[in-house]
């Protein structure tokens, strides 16, 4: 998968990873892909709700060790 922008939100708790993702999505073009790496377990459901509410597509979520990885495509 081609990632256009990646942000590291490790160590941040809700709502900061979502706010960083929202800012990063505003900086990329429609159709581009954003990867967000977090350590907040609550981010799994937070990013699902964020995608539903904003119309951005949640392409993938995975857990790798202590990291939660979210991949979104900008609408």
CORMO-V784361 format. One record per residue. RES is the residue in three letters. PHI is phi in whole degrees, 0 to 359 (999 if undefined). Layout:
((RES PHI) (RES PHI))
This chain:
((UNK 999) (UNK 273) (UNK 262) (UNK 273) (UNK 209) (UNK 229) (UNK 235) (UNK 254) (UNK 246) (UNK 296) (UNK 85) (UNK 261) (UNK 254) (UNK 310) (UNK 262) (UNK 300) (UNK 300) (UNK 294) (UNK 295) (UNK 295) (UNK 295) (UNK 300) (UNK 296) (UNK 294) (UNK 297) (UNK 292) (UNK 269) (UNK 249) (UNK 276) (UNK 304) (UNK 92) (UNK 282) (UNK 245) (UNK 244) (UNK 248) (UNK 239) (UNK 249) (UNK 232) (UNK 241) (UNK 275) (UNK 300) (UNK 292) (UNK 294) (UNK 301) (UNK 284) (UNK 299) (UNK 289) (UNK 297) (UNK 294) (UNK 301) (UNK 297) (UNK 300) (UNK 287) (UNK 259) (UNK 83) (UNK 283) (UNK 270) (UNK 274) (UNK 281) (UNK 199) (UNK 223) (UNK 209) (UNK 246) (UNK 233) (UNK 64) (UNK 268) (UNK 262) (UNK 248) (UNK 248) (UNK 236) (UNK 236) (UNK 238) (UNK 252) (UNK 291) (UNK 288))
